[in-house]
Amino acid sequence: MTHRIYYNDPTCSAFDAVVTRAFVYDGRPAALLDRTAFYPTSGGQPYDTGRLGAADVLETVDLENGEIAWGRRFDHMQQHTGQHLLSAAFDRLFENRTMSFHMGGDSSTIDLGDEASPDAIVRAELEANRVVWEDRPVSIRFVSAEEAATLPLRKEPAREGTLRLIDVADFDLSACGGTHVARTGAIGIVAVTGWERFRGGTRLAFVCGGRALRSFRIFRDTVTATIRSLSVLPEELPAAVDRMQAESRELRRSVKTFQEALATHEAARLLGTAPAIAGVRVLVQALDGWDAVGLKAVASAATAGDRVVAALISTVPPIVVVVGRSKAVSVDAQAVLAELVRQFGGRGGGKPDLAQGGGLTGTAEHIAAAARAAIEAQLGRQEEGDRS
Protein backbone atom coordinates (compact mmCIF):
# COMPACT_ATOMS: atom_id res chain seq x y z
CA MET A 1 0.00 0.00 0.00
CA THR A 2 1.29 3.44 -0.91
CA HIS A 3 1.95 5.76 2.03
CA ARG A 4 0.09 9.05 1.39
CA ILE A 5 2.36 11.82 2.63
CA TYR A 6 -0.21 14.54 1.93
CA TYR A 7 -2.59 13.13 4.54
CA ASN A 8 -0.37 14.32 7.40
CA ASP A 9 1.81 16.88 5.65
CA PRO A 10 0.04 18.72 2.81
CA THR A 11 2.93 21.19 2.61
CA CYS A 12 5.38 18.50 1.46
CA SER A 13 6.42 19.38 -2.10
CA ALA A 14 9.53 17.15 -2.54
CA PHE A 15 10.02 13.57 -1.41
CA ASP A 16 11.96 10.35 -1.96
CA ALA A 17 10.13 7.26 -3.12
CA VAL A 18 10.62 3.83 -4.64
CA VAL A 19 8.79 2.71 -7.76
CA THR A 20 7.19 -0.60 -6.79
CA ARG A 21 5.56 -1.17 -10.14
CA ALA A 22 5.85 0.29 -13.64
CA PHE A 23 3.07 -0.36 -16.12
CA VAL A 24 0.90 1.10 -18.85
CA TYR A 25 -2.34 2.69 -17.69
CA ASP A 26 -4.92 3.85 -20.19
CA GLY A 27 -2.30 3.83 -22.93
CA ARG A 28 0.26 5.89 -20.99
CA PRO A 29 3.35 4.98 -18.92
CA ALA A 30 2.58 4.81 -15.19
CA ALA A 31 4.45 4.09 -11.96
CA LEU A 32 3.30 2.88 -8.55
CA LEU A 33 5.26 4.40 -5.62
CA ASP A 34 5.79 3.13 -2.11
CA ARG A 35 5.07 6.65 -0.78
CA THR A 36 3.77 9.79 -2.46
CA ALA A 37 2.91 13.42 -1.90
CA PHE A 38 0.97 13.56 -5.17
CA TYR A 39 -2.71 14.04 -4.50
CA PRO A 40 -5.17 12.21 -6.80
CA THR A 41 -8.53 13.66 -7.83
CA SER A 42 -10.87 13.10 -4.90
CA GLY A 43 -13.57 14.89 -2.94
CA GLY A 44 -13.93 17.64 -5.52
CA GLN A 45 -10.22 18.53 -5.46
CA PRO A 46 -8.16 18.05 -8.69
CA TYR A 47 -4.96 16.06 -8.89
CA ASP A 48 -1.43 17.40 -8.37
CA THR A 49 1.13 17.73 -11.18
CA GLY A 50 4.93 17.77 -11.03
CA ARG A 51 7.95 15.60 -11.84
CA LEU A 52 8.94 12.05 -10.99
CA GLY A 53 12.67 11.81 -11.46
CA ALA A 54 14.19 13.08 -14.68
CA ALA A 55 12.49 10.79 -17.18
CA ASP A 56 9.55 8.46 -17.72
CA VAL A 57 9.76 5.36 -15.55
CA LEU A 58 9.20 2.08 -17.41
CA GLU A 59 10.59 -0.38 -14.89
CA THR A 60 11.08 -0.77 -11.14
CA VAL A 61 13.92 1.54 -10.04
CA ASP A 62 14.95 3.72 -7.13
CA LEU A 63 14.12 7.34 -7.93
CA GLU A 64 16.14 10.28 -6.72
CA ASN A 65 13.12 12.40 -5.89
CA GLY A 66 9.54 13.39 -6.62
CA GLU A 67 8.50 17.02 -6.71
CA ILE A 68 5.02 18.57 -6.50
CA ALA A 69 4.09 21.60 -8.59
CA TRP A 70 3.80 23.71 -5.45
CA GLY A 71 1.91 26.64 -6.96
CA ARG A 72 -0.90 24.33 -8.09
CA ARG A 73 -0.90 22.43 -4.79
CA PHE A 74 -1.04 25.59 -2.65
CA ASP A 75 -3.83 26.98 -4.83
CA HIS A 76 -5.84 23.80 -4.22
CA MET A 77 -5.14 24.03 -0.49
CA GLN A 78 -6.44 27.60 -0.38
CA GLN A 79 -9.60 26.75 -2.35
CA HIS A 80 -10.38 23.57 -0.40
CA THR A 81 -9.94 25.05 3.07
CA GLY A 82 -11.82 28.15 1.95
CA GLN A 83 -14.68 25.91 0.88
CA HIS A 84 -14.77 24.34 4.34
CA LEU A 85 -15.10 27.80 5.90
CA LEU A 86 -17.77 29.01 3.49
CA SER A 87 -19.81 25.81 3.83
CA ALA A 88 -19.49 25.93 7.63
CA ALA A 89 -20.59 29.59 7.66
CA PHE A 90 -23.81 28.78 5.79
CA ASP A 91 -24.40 25.79 8.03
CA ARG A 92 -23.79 27.67 11.29
CA LEU A 93 -25.68 30.84 10.36
CA PHE A 94 -28.60 29.46 8.35
CA GLU A 95 -28.51 25.64 8.68
CA ASN A 96 -28.06 25.58 4.91
CA ARG A 97 -26.06 22.46 4.12
CA THR A 98 -23.56 22.05 1.30
CA MET A 99 -24.69 19.18 -0.92
CA SER A 100 -21.69 19.08 -3.27
CA PHE A 101 -18.44 20.87 -4.07
CA HIS A 102 -16.45 21.22 -7.29
CA MET A 103 -13.05 22.83 -7.72
CA GLY A 104 -12.47 24.17 -11.22
CA GLY A 105 -9.37 25.59 -12.82
CA ASP A 106 -10.39 29.22 -12.33
CA SER A 107 -13.34 29.11 -9.95
CA SER A 108 -14.99 26.66 -7.57
CA THR A 109 -18.63 26.01 -6.70
CA ILE A 110 -20.66 24.72 -3.81
CA ASP A 111 -24.27 23.64 -4.13
CA LEU A 112 -26.42 24.57 -1.13
CA GLY A 113 -29.49 22.53 -0.30
CA ASP A 114 -31.70 25.60 0.20
CA GLU A 115 -32.00 28.91 -1.59
CA ALA A 116 -29.79 31.66 -0.19
CA SER A 117 -30.73 35.34 -0.34
CA PRO A 118 -28.14 37.97 -1.38
CA ASP A 119 -28.07 39.20 2.22
CA ALA A 120 -27.43 35.68 3.53
CA ILE A 121 -24.60 35.21 1.02
CA VAL A 122 -22.94 38.44 2.16
CA ARG A 123 -23.25 37.43 5.81
CA ALA A 124 -21.79 33.98 5.21
CA GLU A 125 -18.95 35.45 3.16
CA LEU A 126 -18.12 37.89 5.99
CA GLU A 127 -18.24 35.07 8.55
CA ALA A 128 -15.87 32.90 6.53
CA ASN A 129 -13.41 35.78 6.14
CA ARG A 130 -13.59 36.59 9.85
CA VAL A 131 -12.23 33.12 10.52
CA VAL A 132 -9.60 33.57 7.79
CA TRP A 133 -8.33 36.79 9.33
CA GLU A 134 -8.26 35.33 12.83
CA ASP A 135 -5.62 32.94 11.48
CA ARG A 136 -7.00 29.92 13.30
CA PRO A 137 -5.06 26.62 13.26
CA VAL A 138 -6.20 23.86 10.91
CA SER A 139 -5.32 20.43 12.25
CA ILE A 140 -5.53 16.88 10.90
CA ARG A 141 -6.44 13.81 12.92
CA PHE A 142 -7.63 10.27 12.32
CA VAL A 143 -10.54 8.65 14.18
CA SER A 144 -12.55 5.47 13.96
CA ALA A 145 -16.14 5.46 12.78
CA GLU A 146 -17.23 4.91 16.37
CA GLU A 147 -15.28 7.95 17.57
CA ALA A 148 -16.60 10.02 14.67
CA ALA A 149 -20.18 9.24 15.72
CA THR A 150 -19.54 11.08 19.00
CA LEU A 151 -18.07 14.19 17.35
CA PRO A 152 -19.92 17.29 16.02
CA LEU A 153 -19.08 16.69 12.35
CA ARG A 154 -20.64 19.22 9.98
CA LYS A 155 -21.69 16.45 7.61
CA GLU A 156 -22.18 12.75 8.11
CA PRO A 157 -19.23 10.93 6.48
CA ALA A 158 -19.93 8.96 3.32
CA ARG A 159 -17.41 6.22 4.09
CA GLU A 160 -16.74 3.81 6.92
CA GLY A 161 -13.58 2.77 8.70
CA THR A 162 -10.85 5.16 9.80
CA LEU A 163 -11.71 8.74 8.97
CA ARG A 164 -9.40 11.68 8.34
CA LEU A 165 -10.78 14.83 9.96
CA ILE A 166 -9.97 18.45 9.11
CA ASP A 167 -10.44 20.60 12.22
CA VAL A 168 -10.67 24.38 11.86
CA ALA A 169 -10.34 25.44 15.48
CA ASP A 170 -13.73 26.16 17.08
CA PHE A 171 -15.43 26.53 13.69
CA ASP A 172 -15.59 23.42 11.52
CA LEU A 173 -14.92 19.71 11.84
CA SER A 174 -15.30 17.66 8.66
CA ALA A 175 -14.18 14.30 7.30
CA CYS A 176 -12.05 15.03 4.24
CA GLY A 177 -9.17 13.45 2.31
CA GLY A 178 -8.04 16.67 0.61
CA THR A 179 -5.08 18.94 1.18
CA HIS A 180 -5.50 22.00 3.38
CA VAL A 181 -3.52 24.95 4.73
CA ALA A 182 -2.09 24.76 8.26
CA ARG A 183 -3.69 28.04 9.37
CA THR A 184 -6.72 29.85 7.99
CA GLY A 185 -4.71 33.02 7.39
CA ALA A 186 -2.99 31.28 4.47
CA ILE A 187 -6.31 31.30 2.60
CA GLY A 188 -5.99 35.08 2.28
CA ILE A 189 -9.59 35.83 1.39
CA VAL A 190 -12.81 34.01 0.44
CA ALA A 191 -14.78 35.86 -2.25
CA VAL A 192 -18.15 34.82 -3.69
CA THR A 193 -18.16 35.80 -7.36
CA GLY A 194 -21.70 34.81 -8.31
CA TRP A 195 -24.71 32.61 -7.57
CA GLU A 196 -27.77 31.11 -9.20
CA ARG A 197 -30.73 28.93 -8.33
CA PHE A 198 -29.90 25.28 -8.79
CA ARG A 199 -32.04 22.19 -8.15
CA GLY A 200 -34.14 23.86 -5.48
CA GLY A 201 -31.10 25.37 -3.77
CA THR A 202 -28.29 27.76 -4.68
CA ARG A 203 -25.07 27.23 -6.58
CA LEU A 204 -22.31 29.58 -5.42
CA ALA A 205 -19.13 30.35 -7.32
CA PHE A 206 -16.19 31.47 -5.21
CA VAL A 207 -12.45 32.09 -5.30
CA CYS A 208 -9.84 32.15 -2.55
CA GLY A 209 -6.31 33.49 -2.12
CA GLY A 210 -4.39 33.91 -5.35
CA ARG A 211 -7.49 33.25 -7.44
CA ALA A 212 -9.31 36.05 -5.61
CA LEU A 213 -6.45 38.42 -6.43
CA ARG A 214 -6.59 37.46 -10.11
CA SER A 215 -10.37 37.92 -10.15
CA PHE A 216 -10.02 41.34 -8.52
CA ARG A 217 -7.53 42.40 -11.18
CA ILE A 218 -9.93 41.38 -13.94
CA PHE A 219 -12.81 43.30 -12.32
CA ARG A 220 -10.59 46.29 -11.62
CA ASP A 221 -9.24 46.49 -15.16
CA THR A 222 -12.69 46.02 -16.65
CA VAL A 223 -14.31 48.68 -14.47
CA THR A 224 -11.42 51.10 -14.97
CA ALA A 225 -11.60 50.77 -18.74
CA THR A 226 -15.40 51.17 -18.70
CA ILE A 227 -15.49 54.30 -16.53
CA ARG A 228 -12.74 55.77 -18.68
CA SER A 229 -14.76 55.10 -21.83
CA LEU A 230 -17.96 56.52 -20.34
CA SER A 231 -16.23 59.41 -18.50
CA VAL A 232 -18.08 58.73 -15.25
CA LEU A 233 -17.14 58.09 -11.64
CA PRO A 234 -17.14 54.47 -10.42
CA GLU A 235 -20.31 54.97 -8.38
CA GLU A 236 -22.03 56.46 -11.44
CA LEU A 237 -21.32 53.43 -13.63
CA PRO A 238 -24.58 51.46 -13.07
CA ALA A 239 -26.72 54.52 -13.85
CA ALA A 240 -24.60 55.28 -16.93
CA VAL A 241 -25.05 51.74 -18.24
CA ASP A 242 -28.83 51.92 -17.66
CA ARG A 243 -28.93 55.23 -19.51
CA MET A 244 -26.95 53.85 -22.44
CA GLN A 245 -29.23 50.80 -22.67
CA ALA A 246 -32.31 53.03 -22.74
CA GLU A 247 -30.74 55.23 -25.41
CA SER A 248 -29.78 52.14 -27.41
CA ARG A 249 -33.35 50.80 -27.31
CA GLU A 250 -34.71 54.14 -28.46
CA LEU A 251 -32.11 54.34 -31.21
CA ARG A 252 -33.00 50.85 -32.45
CA ARG A 253 -36.67 51.82 -32.59
CA SER A 254 -35.82 54.96 -34.58
CA VAL A 255 -33.56 53.05 -36.94
CA LYS A 256 -36.26 50.46 -37.54
CA THR A 257 -38.80 53.17 -38.34
CA PHE A 258 -36.47 54.93 -40.79
CA GLN A 259 -35.34 51.63 -42.28
CA GLU A 260 -38.91 50.55 -42.97
CA ALA A 261 -39.67 53.86 -44.65
CA LEU A 262 -36.48 53.71 -46.68
CA ALA A 263 -37.15 50.07 -47.60
CA THR A 264 -40.36 51.04 -49.38
CA HIS A 265 -38.56 53.64 -51.51
CA GLU A 266 -35.61 51.28 -52.15
CA ALA A 267 -37.93 48.47 -53.25
CA ALA A 268 -39.75 50.76 -55.69
CA ARG A 269 -36.44 51.97 -57.14
CA LEU A 270 -35.08 48.46 -57.62
CA LEU A 271 -38.28 47.10 -59.13
CA GLY A 272 -38.09 49.81 -61.79
CA THR A 273 -35.07 48.05 -63.32
CA ALA A 274 -35.95 44.42 -62.51
CA PRO A 275 -36.35 42.24 -65.65
CA ALA A 276 -39.45 40.11 -66.23
CA ILE A 277 -39.15 36.38 -66.81
CA ALA A 278 -42.26 34.35 -67.65
CA GLY A 279 -44.37 37.26 -66.48
CA VAL A 280 -42.55 37.52 -63.13
CA ARG A 281 -40.27 40.42 -62.17
CA VAL A 282 -37.03 38.98 -60.84
CA LEU A 283 -35.21 41.29 -58.43
CA VAL A 284 -31.73 40.00 -57.56
CA GLN A 285 -29.43 42.61 -56.03
CA ALA A 286 -26.44 42.97 -53.73
CA LEU A 287 -27.12 45.97 -51.48
CA ASP A 288 -24.47 48.01 -49.65
CA GLY A 289 -25.18 49.16 -46.11
CA TRP A 290 -28.16 46.92 -45.39
CA ASP A 291 -28.26 44.39 -42.56
CA ALA A 292 -30.50 41.32 -42.31
CA VAL A 293 -33.42 43.32 -40.90
CA GLY A 294 -33.13 45.90 -43.66
CA LEU A 295 -32.84 43.31 -46.42
CA LYS A 296 -35.95 41.58 -45.12
CA ALA A 297 -37.83 44.90 -45.07
CA VAL A 298 -36.86 45.66 -48.68
CA ALA A 299 -37.78 42.14 -49.82
CA SER A 300 -41.16 42.32 -48.06
CA ALA A 301 -41.90 45.72 -49.61
CA ALA A 302 -40.88 44.50 -53.08
CA THR A 303 -42.95 41.31 -52.92
CA ALA A 304 -46.03 43.08 -51.58
CA GLY A 305 -46.93 43.69 -55.25
CA ASP A 306 -48.06 41.06 -57.73
CA ARG A 307 -45.73 38.54 -59.38
CA VAL A 308 -42.33 39.47 -57.91
CA VAL A 309 -39.43 37.29 -56.75
CA ALA A 310 -36.63 38.99 -54.81
CA ALA A 311 -33.22 37.76 -53.69
CA LEU A 312 -31.26 40.41 -51.79
CA ILE A 313 -27.66 39.93 -50.65
CA SER A 314 -25.54 41.92 -48.21
CA THR A 315 -22.05 42.92 -49.36
CA VAL A 316 -20.08 42.68 -46.10
CA PRO A 317 -19.08 39.24 -44.70
CA PRO A 318 -20.59 37.25 -43.16
CA ILE A 319 -22.97 37.57 -46.09
CA VAL A 320 -26.72 37.50 -45.47
CA VAL A 321 -29.29 36.46 -48.08
CA VAL A 322 -33.05 37.09 -48.04
CA VAL A 323 -35.29 35.42 -50.63
CA GLY A 324 -38.99 36.30 -50.95
CA ARG A 325 -41.83 36.07 -53.44
CA SER A 326 -45.35 37.41 -53.98
CA LYS A 327 -48.35 35.26 -53.10
CA ALA A 328 -49.26 34.83 -56.76
CA VAL A 329 -45.84 33.36 -57.63
CA SER A 330 -45.08 29.67 -57.07
CA VAL A 331 -41.28 29.99 -56.77
CA ASP A 332 -40.06 28.23 -53.58
CA ALA A 333 -37.91 30.79 -51.70
CA GLN A 334 -36.74 28.14 -49.25
CA ALA A 335 -35.52 25.92 -52.10
CA VAL A 336 -33.60 28.85 -53.64
CA LEU A 337 -31.89 29.52 -50.30
CA ALA A 338 -31.08 25.81 -49.86
CA GLU A 339 -29.30 25.83 -53.22
CA LEU A 340 -27.25 28.89 -52.21
CA VAL A 341 -26.29 27.27 -48.90
CA ARG A 342 -25.28 24.12 -50.79
CA GLN A 343 -22.96 26.13 -53.02
CA PHE A 344 -21.60 28.72 -50.57
CA GLY A 345 -22.03 27.22 -47.11
CA GLY A 346 -23.67 28.99 -44.20
CA ARG A 347 -27.05 28.12 -42.80
CA GLY A 348 -30.63 29.34 -42.86
CA GLY A 349 -34.25 28.44 -43.35
CA GLY A 350 -37.72 29.79 -43.73
CA LYS A 351 -40.89 29.17 -45.69
CA PRO A 352 -41.71 28.95 -49.41
CA ASP A 353 -42.66 32.65 -49.46
CA LEU A 354 -39.75 34.02 -47.37
CA ALA A 355 -36.40 32.51 -46.41
CA GLN A 356 -33.25 33.94 -44.82
CA GLY A 357 -29.70 32.64 -44.45
CA GLY A 358 -26.33 33.85 -43.26
CA GLY A 359 -22.64 32.99 -43.13
CA LEU A 360 -22.28 32.36 -46.88
CA THR A 361 -18.63 32.53 -47.91
CA GLY A 362 -18.68 33.48 -51.60
CA THR A 363 -18.58 37.01 -53.00
CA ALA A 364 -21.85 38.93 -53.19
CA GLU A 365 -21.58 38.95 -57.00
CA HIS A 366 -21.20 35.17 -57.24
CA ILE A 367 -24.03 34.56 -54.78
CA ALA A 368 -26.28 36.95 -56.70
CA ALA A 369 -25.53 35.12 -59.97
CA ALA A 370 -26.32 31.76 -58.35
CA ALA A 371 -29.55 33.12 -56.86
CA ARG A 372 -30.66 34.41 -60.27
CA ALA A 373 -29.86 31.04 -61.86
CA ALA A 374 -31.84 29.14 -59.19
CA ILE A 375 -34.87 31.43 -59.60
CA GLU A 376 -34.76 31.27 -63.39
CA ALA A 377 -34.49 27.48 -63.26
CA GLN A 378 -37.69 27.25 -61.21
CA LEU A 379 -39.50 29.70 -63.47
CA GLY A 380 -38.31 27.79 -66.53
CA ARG A 381 -39.64 24.51 -65.19
CA GLN A 382 -42.98 26.12 -64.36
CA GLU A 383 -43.21 27.63 -67.87
CA GLU A 384 -42.56 24.25 -69.45
CA GLY A 385 -45.21 22.71 -67.23
CA ASP A 386 -47.73 25.36 -68.25
CA ARG A 387 -47.08 24.68 -71.96
CA SER A 388 -47.47 20.97 -71.51
ABEGO torsion letter per residue (X at the ends): XBBBAAAABAABABBBBBBABBBBBGGBBBBBBABBABBBBBGGBBBBBEBBEABBBABBBBBABBBBBAAAAAAAAAAAAAAAAAAAAAAAAAGBBBABBBBBAABBBBBBABBBBAAAAAAAAAAAAAAAAAGBBBBBBBBBAAAAAABBBABBBABBEBBBBBBBBGABBBBBABBBBABAAAAGBBBBAEBBBBGGBBBBBBBBEAAAAAAAAAAAAAAAAAAAAAGBBAAAAAAAAAAAAAAAAAAAAAAAAAAAAAAAAAAAAAAAABBBBGGBBBBBBBBBGBBAAAAAAAAAAAAABBGBBBBBBBABOBBBBBBBBBAABABBAAAAAAAAAAAAEEBEBEBAABBBBBGBABBAAAAAAAAAAAAAAAAAAAAAAAAX
